[in-house]
Amino acid sequence: MITVTVDITAPLYWWKEFDTYKVGTVANSCSTMHKIQAKEFTYDDFSMEHIGNVPNCDPMYSEALDYVIMALNEARHCYLDTKDKAYWWQMIQLLPSSYNQTRNVMLNYEVLANIYRQRKNHKLDEWRDLCKWIESLPYSEFVTGEIKESIPETTGDIKQVF
């Protein structure tokens, strides 16, 4: 039951899956509802490494995020100027699931073992990245089931080990 606290920045589509791990986890985030207008939207706010990354891909896929970011920023500016909630709704409902959110997460090695076992070969890069991070933790062999180094032989006369 080793406790781990970590800040994770991941897209909303990943957080939807992470939220299935309700037992043994606590997560606090900067509220999207209250902070969405706090800063200008940029490409760095989104996970977009796979957008348009297809052979013979129509450029509309890579251009789509350009238009979404322009619309989000226009709604943000209008909201900041007028405080009209209609513009706030534009931001909330146009926000794509690729938007990155940071959460402070507290969990334990038992939860990490479940995550590792269930997600180490997942199709989402973010899960595989998290599993690589889990492998880097101290005593990760308790989580992964893989022994990192061999236990030295003892010279004593041990009859029973518990």
C-alpha positions in Angstrom: 0.0 0.0 0.0 2.8 2.4 -0.9 1.2 5.8 -1.6 2.1 7.7 -4.7 1.3 11.3 -5.5 1.9 12.6 -9.1 0.9 15.4 -11.4 -0.4 14.0 -14.7 -1.1 16.1 -17.8 -3.2 14.2 -20.3 -6.0 14.7 -22.8 -9.6 14.6 -21.8 -10.1 11.4 -23.8 -7.5 9.7 -21.6 -9.0 11.1 -18.3 -12.3 9.5 -19.2 -10.7 6.1 -19.1 -8.6 6.9 -16.0 -11.8 7.7 -14.2 -12.6 4.0 -14.2 -10.1 3.6 -11.4 -12.2 5.0 -8.7 -11.2 2.8 -5.8 -7.9 3.8 -4.1 -7.4 7.0 -6.1 -7.9 10.7 -5.4 -7.6 13.3 -8.2 -7.8 17.1 -8.0 -7.7 19.2 -11.1 -7.8 22.8 -12.1 -11.5 23.2 -12.9 -12.1 23.6 -16.6 -15.5 25.2 -15.8 -13.8 28.0 -13.8 -10.5 28.4 -15.6 -11.2 27.8 -19.3 -11.0 31.5 -20.1 -7.8 32.1 -18.0 -5.4 31.9 -20.9 -5.3 32.0 -24.7 -5.6 28.6 -26.4 -2.5 27.3 -28.2 -1.4 24.1 -29.9 0.5 23.2 -26.7 -2.9 22.8 -24.9 -3.8 19.8 -27.0 -2.6 16.3 -27.7 -2.3 16.4 -31.5 0.7 14.2 -32.4 -1.5 11.9 -34.5 -3.7 14.4 -36.2 -3.1 14.3 -40.0 -0.4 11.6 -39.5 -1.9 9.3 -42.1 -0.5 8.6 -45.6 -2.5 10.5 -48.3 -4.4 12.3 -45.5 -6.9 15.0 -46.4 -5.4 18.3 -45.0 -8.8 19.0 -43.4 -7.8 16.8 -40.4 -4.8 18.9 -39.6 -6.6 22.2 -40.4 -9.6 21.3 -38.2 -7.8 22.0 -35.0 -6.7 25.4 -36.4 -10.3 26.4 -36.8 -11.3 25.0 -33.3 -8.5 27.0 -31.6 -9.5 30.2 -33.5 -13.1 29.7 -32.5 -12.2 29.0 -28.9 -10.0 32.1 -28.7 -12.7 34.3 -30.3 -15.3 33.0 -27.8 -12.7 33.6 -25.0 -12.1 37.2 -26.1 -15.9 37.9 -26.4 -16.5 36.4 -23.0 -13.8 38.4 -21.3 -15.1 41.6 -23.0 -18.8 41.1 -22.2 -19.0 38.4 -19.5 -21.9 37.0 -21.5 -22.2 33.3 -20.5 -23.3 32.5 -24.1 -19.6 32.8 -25.1 -18.5 30.7 -22.1 -20.8 28.0 -23.4 -19.1 28.2 -26.8 -15.8 27.4 -25.1 -17.1 24.6 -23.0 -19.0 22.8 -25.8 -16.4 23.3 -28.5 -13.5 22.1 -26.4 -12.2 18.9 -28.0 -11.3 15.8 -26.1 -7.7 16.3 -27.1 -7.5 19.2 -24.7 -4.9 18.5 -22.0 -5.8 18.7 -18.4 -3.4 18.4 -15.4 -4.6 16.6 -12.3 -2.8 15.9 -9.1 -3.4 12.2 -8.5 -2.9 10.2 -5.3 -3.0 6.4 -5.6 -1.1 3.4 -4.3 1.0 0.6 -5.7 -2.0 -1.8 -5.6 -3.9 0.6 -8.0 -0.7 1.0 -10.1 -0.5 -2.8 -10.4 -4.0 -3.0 -11.7 -3.4 -0.2 -14.2 -0.1 -1.7 -15.3 -1.6 -5.2 -15.8 -4.7 -3.8 -17.7 -3.1 -1.0 -19.7 0.6 -1.8 -20.5 -0.3 -2.9 -24.1 -3.1 -0.4 -24.6 -3.6 1.3 -28.0 -3.4 4.8 -26.5 0.2 6.1 -26.2 -0.7 7.8 -23.0 -1.3 4.5 -21.2 1.9 3.0 -22.4 3.7 6.1 -21.3 2.2 5.9 -17.9 3.2 2.2 -17.7 6.8 3.1 -18.6 6.7 5.7 -15.8 5.4 3.0 -13.4 8.4 0.8 -14.4 10.7 3.6 -13.3 9.3 3.8 -9.7 11.3 2.4 -6.8 10.3 -1.2 -6.0 8.3 -1.3 -9.3 8.8 -5.0 -9.3 5.9 -5.1 -6.8 3.7 -3.5 -9.5 5.0 -5.1 -12.6 5.8 -8.6 -11.2 9.2 -8.4 -12.9 12.3 -8.7 -10.7 14.9 -6.0 -11.6 17.9 -7.7 -10.0 18.6 -11.0 -8.5 18.4 -11.4 -4.8 21.8 -12.4 -3.4 22.2 -15.9 -1.9 22.4 -16.0 1.9 25.2 -17.8 3.7 23.1 -18.4 6.8 21.0 -21.4 7.6 17.5 -20.1 6.9 14.8 -22.8 7.3 11.7 -20.8 6.5 11.0 -17.5 4.8 7.7 -15.7 5.1 
